[in-house]
Amino acid sequence: MRSSLPHEISECDKEPIHQPGSIQPDGVLLVLDHEEFKIIQASKNTESWLGLEAEQLLGEPLPRLMGEQLRDFLLEVLSYPPNYQPTLKPIKYQNQSFILRGHYNAGGILIEMEPLPEDDQLLTYRLFTQLNNFFHELELTNDPDRLLKMAARLIRQTTEHESVMVYRFDAEWNGQIIIEDRADGQQRFLGHHFPASDIPAQARRLYRVNRVRRISNSNYTPVPLVPETNPLTGELDMTYTQLRSVSPMHLEYMRNMGTASSLTMSLMPDGHLWGMIVCHGEQPNYLSQPVRTFCKMVSQLVSENLQLALNRQFNHQMTRMSRVIDQFNAPFQAAFDLAEGLSGLQNLLSAFECEAIFLRLDGVFYHYGQCVDPSEIQYLKKVVKHQTHAGMAYAEHLPEAYQGKADWICGYLFLPLAHSGDEYLVFLRKERPREISWAGEPPQAIKETQAEGKTRVSPRQSFAAWQEQVRGQSLPWERHHRAAASRLRRAINLRMASEMARLRQHDAEMAHLATHDALTGLPNRLLVDDRLERALAKARRERGAGALLFIDLDGFKPINDQHGHDTGDEILCQLSNRLNKIIRESDTFARLGGDEFVFILTGFASHSTTRFGAETLACKLLKALETPFMVKGQQFQVGASVGIATYPFDSDEPNELIKKADQAMYVVKETGRSNYHFYGDGHP
């Protein structure tokens, strides 16, 4: 997709918007030292709000100025980590009600003061009533679009802005308005795209940590801090302040759009910046802290429920894809002739919305669908081999080095089948020309002007719809396409293991060797992948849950080094037999290699029961290892560090689930060993 000029974007990305040195005039900012709570910086407008000039406040302890009861509030602020979500406290000062927001960083304790509305209790009751009604509506919807429309309508009614839009980012950080709720019923920007330069990288970073931004009046005059330089750090980090002044370029952008006020809330399903809820007003609009808190709560509820809705949508798509793959896989696994079994790939073209499927196995090329020269695929493999992510490489357009070397190919989904890269599965798509409506012409999104020998970067003047004809792109590879392709790859790999067995006329023995560890007889990584995929698929269908325990032995390597591999192997066999007895028949115990093992637990109904079941097994495991192992009359003690990841709560993709359990295991290694840790509990 088209975007703004790289040089202009990089200039915008350098703007230190988290250190503006000024605030919006809707309240007061006071910066205190960490020890005596003395004011070391104050916004210039304190006389209007507090009756004292900023210079008079410097050096004054805040509790002495506003009451000793604030000391407990400030101590509470300091009890949290730096830059913790601001703590709130209502106070009375000179017969006026204020709300205080406090947090701290290296520059001091940042206290923001804003007025509370006179009807605060009535407003709070009304907001909680609306929130309660919204909860009931949430229970009745499973559709992401309906959820977002409900939220946009509720926020517009609450804030009384003329327009509320839902803005979604694409893979290149261009945005699109996918929902628009306006008081006049019109749809000014619905469907329009905005270039990535409209919200540069440093602004997106701020949206990830401080998820609400308001601008009451785009024509406001910034209020500077006194003194201008922070005594502790020089520049004051104002990332978590809500009064923080915004970029002059953004204010100019708003005025060019005809917007006088705005409120923006991040949408972060699964912890990633997915999009935003954006409120625009034609007139200045001051929203009090209770109203903004309400809007933030709504956006957080929407983020959580949006993830659930997107997961349901994905599960529905995966159910359909899985059914098609299963129809291919059953005869494929049973067919004696490999080429005959692979012929069923022809029937997968429509499900993957592609024109061709290309496969290379054991030096032989297999091709289904539209004609393609094998040399083109070989060249594509060389181009994308360093771009693989999560075991695959995909794009909606060809790499620059590949352009002009293919006939009809445009988009690709490339999956290596072996570490060597000589065997691979490729899905190919043709070009799909489409027309995109931009809110203004992207090349004009940022302009540079020269004045008095200086370069000034400014936003575009026009937001009139501009149509772009996009060429050289295929349909995008959605998440369910990629997940289904991974499942198909596992089916092919499993069949190839069986094929090796057939070639050596030891079908049963070789199939077992391909999927089980030669030393312990436990399932190996190949079978773990298959069983984990099946467990996740079953959990999706039945809305169940499960857990994966990643075990790394403690104290095993010194035994192996000092007493030899024969002793180590005997301990591994004894350990495998001992631990195999503590699990249910429905669960899987497997060896990944070396001294690493996994348990796959299934059949749970909720997050709490999953954690309980996983914790119970982890305790049994550690208990079982307390008894020493006997080898050749000598005792050996081995412990274990256990990392636990739960699905679908930590992840619903096999490789990611194993990775997160592995990360949780390293937390145990770093904090004492012979214990267990849940990935969801973070790092202590």
CORZI-V567487 format. One record per residue. RES is the residue in one letter. PHI is phi in whole degrees, 0 to 359 (NA if undefined). BURIAL is b if it has 16 or more other C-alpha atoms within 10 Angstrom, else e. Layout:
res phi burial
RES PHI BURIAL
RES PHI BURIAL
This chain:
res phi burial
M NA b
R 288 b
S 214 b
S 287 b
L 294 e
P 304 e
H 297 e
E 294 b
I 297 b
S 296 e
E 296 e
C 294 b
D 296 b
K 275 e
E 295 e
P 279 e
I 289 b
H 274 b
Q 229 e
P 287 b
G 73 b
S 205 b
I 231 b
Q 282 b
P 278 b
D 277 b
G 187 b
V 235 b
L 244 b
L 240 b
V 246 b
L 248 b
D 285 b
H 279 b
E 261 e
E 256 e
F 61 b
K 278 b
I 285 b
I 250 b
Q 211 b
A 211 b
S 290 b
K 296 b
N 266 b
T 296 b
E 298 e
S 293 e
W 259 b
L 247 b
G 80 e
L 227 e
E 292 b
A 302 b
E 296 b
Q 290 e
L 279 b
L 298 b
G 87 e
E 273 e
P 295 b
L 298 b
P 300 b
R 292 e
L 283 e
M 242 e
G 117 e
E 294 e
Q 296 e
L 287 b
R 300 b
D 297 e
F 297 b
L 292 b
L 295 e
E 296 e
V 303 b
L 288 b
S 285 e
Y 266 e
P 294 e
P 304 e
N 58 b
Y 291 b
Q 312 b
P 309 b
T 269 e
L 253 b
K 207 e
P 277 e
I 218 b
K 249 e
Y 220 e
Q 51 e
N 64 e
Q 236 e
S 272 b
F 231 b
I 245 b
L 259 b
R 241 b
G 227 b
H 206 b
Y 221 b
N 211 b
A 297 e
G 280 b
G 132 b
I 267 b
L 264 b
I 246 b
E 256 b
M 240 b
E 225 b
P 290 b
L 264 b
P 294 b
E 299 e
D 266 e
D 304 e
Q 294 e
L 296 e
L 297 e
T 298 e
Y 299 e
R 296 e
L 294 b
F 293 e
T 296 e
Q 296 e
L 295 b
N 299 e
N 296 e
F 294 b
F 304 e
H 298 e
E 294 e
L 300 b
E 293 e
L 259 e
T 236 e
N 242 b
D 265 b
P 302 b
D 296 e
R 296 e
L 300 b
L 292 b
K 295 b
M 300 b
A 295 b
A 299 b
R 296 b
L 297 b
I 292 b
R 296 b
Q 296 e
T 284 b
T 274 b
E 64 b
H 286 b
E 287 b
S 215 b
V 230 b
M 235 b
V 252 b
Y 247 b
R 247 b
F 276 b
D 259 e
A 295 e
E 256 e
W 70 b
N 290 b
G 243 b
Q 223 b
I 279 b
I 255 b
I 222 b
E 220 b
D 241 b
R 241 b
A 296 e
D 272 e
G 79 e
Q 276 e
Q 229 e
R 282 e
F 240 b
L 305 b
G 86 b
H 284 b
H 255 b
F 232 b
P 290 b
A 301 b
S 294 b
D 295 b
I 231 b
P 294 b
A 301 b
Q 291 e
A 290 b
R 295 b
R 298 e
L 296 b
Y 296 b
R 286 b
V 258 e
N 243 b
R 271 b
V 229 b
R 228 b
R 234 b
I 225 b
S 286 b
N 207 b
S 291 b
N 259 b
Y 292 b
T 261 e
P 302 b
V 261 b
P 285 b
L 266 b
V 238 b
P 289 b
E 295 b
T 261 e
N 291 b
P 298 e
L 264 e
T 232 e
G 85 e
E 270 e
L 267 b
D 284 b
M 247 b
T 307 b
Y 264 b
T 275 b
Q 268 b
L 277 b
R 311 b
S 292 b
V 254 b
S 300 b
P 304 e
M 295 b
H 292 e
L 297 b
E 296 b
Y 302 b
M 297 b
R 296 b
N 297 e
M 278 b
G 83 e
T 253 b
A 264 b
S 213 b
S 207 b
L 218 b
T 233 b
M 234 b
S 284 b
L 252 b
M 229 b
P 297 b
D 61 e
G 78 e
H 248 e
L 288 b
W 271 b
G 181 b
M 212 b
I 261 b
V 239 b
C 257 b
H 237 b
G 236 b
E 277 b
Q 234 b
P 305 b
N 211 b
Y 274 b
L 252 b
S 290 b
Q 305 b
P 302 b
V 292 b
R 292 b
T 297 e
F 301 b
C 297 b
K 296 b
M 297 e
V 298 b
S 294 b
Q 292 b
L 298 b
V 296 b
S 301 b
E 294 e
N 285 b
L 296 b
Q 299 b
L 297 b
A 294 b
L 295 e
N 295 b
R 298 b
Q 298 b
F 297 b
N 298 b
H 297 e
Q 294 e
M 291 b
T 300 b
R 294 e
M 294 b
S 297 b
R 298 e
V 293 b
I 293 b
D 298 e
Q 295 e
F 283 b
N 290 b
A 301 e
P 291 e
F 297 b
Q 292 b
A 275 e
A 295 e
F 287 e
D 268 e
L 298 e
A 299 e
E 295 e
G 294 b
L 289 b
S 301 e
G 292 b
L 299 b
Q 304 e
N 281 e
L 265 b
L 302 b
S 290 e
A 297 e
F 270 b
E 51 e
C 234 b
E 264 b
A 206 b
I 236 b
F 236 b
L 224 b
R 236 b
L 228 b
D 50 e
G 82 e
V 252 e
F 265 e
Y 235 b
H 224 b
Y 224 b
G 98 b
Q 297 b
C 296 e
V 210 b
D 281 e
P 305 e
S 295 e
E 294 e
I 290 b
Q 298 e
Y 291 e
L 299 b
K 300 b
K 295 e
V 289 e
V 259 b
K 297 e
H 265 e
Q 255 e
T 292 e
H 226 e
A 55 e
G 81 e
M 204 b
A 228 b
Y 209 b
A 197 b
E 268 b
H 216 b
L 286 b
P 301 e
E 303 e
A 292 e
Y 261 b
Q 298 e
G 88 e
K 254 e
A 241 b
D 282 e
W 248 e
I 294 b
C 230 b
G 256 b
Y 218 b
L 230 b
F 249 b
L 232 b
P 296 b
L 262 b
A 218 e
H 297 e
S 292 e
G 83 e
D 277 e
E 237 b
Y 203 b
L 237 b
V 228 b
F 254 b
L 236 b
R 234 b
K 269 b
E 293 b
R 233 e
P 302 e
R 211 e
E 249 e
I 244 b
S 265 b
W 261 b
A 274 b
G 97 b
E 285 b
P 309 b
P 300 e
Q 263 e
A 298 b
I 228 b
K 240 e
E 247 e
T 233 e
Q 253 e
A 211 e
E 55 e
G 77 e
K 245 e
T 268 e
R 241 e
V 264 b
S 221 b
P 282 b
R 292 b
Q 268 b
S 250 e
F 241 b
A 296 e
A 303 b
W 229 e
Q 268 e
E 239 e
Q 270 e
V 266 e
R 240 e
G 77 b
Q 227 b
S 261 b
L 297 b
P 288 e
W 274 b
E 285 e
R 302 e
H 289 b
H 295 b
R 292 b
A 295 b
A 293 b
A 296 b
S 297 b
R 294 b
L 296 b
R 300 b
R 296 b
A 296 b
I 292 b
N 297 b
L 295 b
R 294 b
M 293 b
A 297 b
S 292 b
E 297 b
M 300 e
A 294 b
R 297 b
L 299 e
R 261 e
Q 59 e
H 227 e
D 307 b
A 295 e
E 295 e
M 289 b
A 298 b
H 291 b
L 295 b
A 290 b
T 242 b
H 227 b
D 287 b
A 294 e
L 280 e
T 263 b
G 78 b
L 283 b
P 304 b
N 256 b
R 299 b
L 299 b
L 288 b
V 301 b
D 302 b
D 294 b
R 292 b
L 292 b
E 298 b
R 295 e
A 296 b
L 293 b
A 297 b
K 296 e
A 296 b
R 296 b
R 296 e
E 261 e
R 54 b
G 262 b
A 210 b
G 194 b
A 214 b
L 235 b
L 255 b
F 257 b
I 247 b
D 236 b
L 289 b
D 258 b
G 83 e
F 279 b
K 300 e
P 301 e
I 297 b
N 299 e
D 290 e
Q 272 e
H 246 e
G 95 e
H 291 e
D 298 e
T 294 b
G 300 b
D 296 b
E 296 b
I 297 b
L 299 b
C 294 e
Q 298 b
L 298 b
S 298 b
N 297 e
R 293 e
L 286 b
N 296 b
K 277 e
I 262 e
I 252 b
R 282 e
E 297 e
S 283 e
D 263 e
T 239 b
F 241 b
A 220 b
R 253 b
L 278 b
G 142 e
G 57 e
D 248 b
E 249 e
F 227 b
V 222 b
F 245 b
I 246 b
L 253 b
T 231 b
G 86 b
F 264 b
A 254 e
S 208 b
H 297 b
S 294 e
T 291 e
T 295 b
R 299 b
F 297 e
G 297 b
A 294 b
E 296 b
T 299 e
L 295 b
A 300 b
C 294 e
K 299 e
L 298 b
L 296 b
K 296 e
A 296 b
L 273 b
E 291 e
T 283 e
P 296 e
F 263 b
M 257 e
V 225 e
K 53 e
G 76 e
Q 244 e
Q 269 e
F 225 b
Q 252 e
V 230 b
G 249 b
A 208 b
S 256 b
V 239 b
G 254 b
I 235 b
A 236 b
T 247 b
Y 238 b
P 270 b
F 286 e
D 270 b
S 189 b
D 240 b
E 238 b
P 305 b
N 297 e
E 293 e
L 295 b
I 297 b
K 298 b
K 289 b
A 295 b
D 297 b
Q 296 b
A 296 b
M 297 b
Y 293 b
V 299 b
V 296 b
K 302 b
E 280 e
T 238 e
G 128 e
R 69 b
S 48 b
N 203 b
Y 227 b
H 209 b
F 271 b
Y 303 b
G 295 e
D 273 e
G 72 e
H 257 e
P 297 e
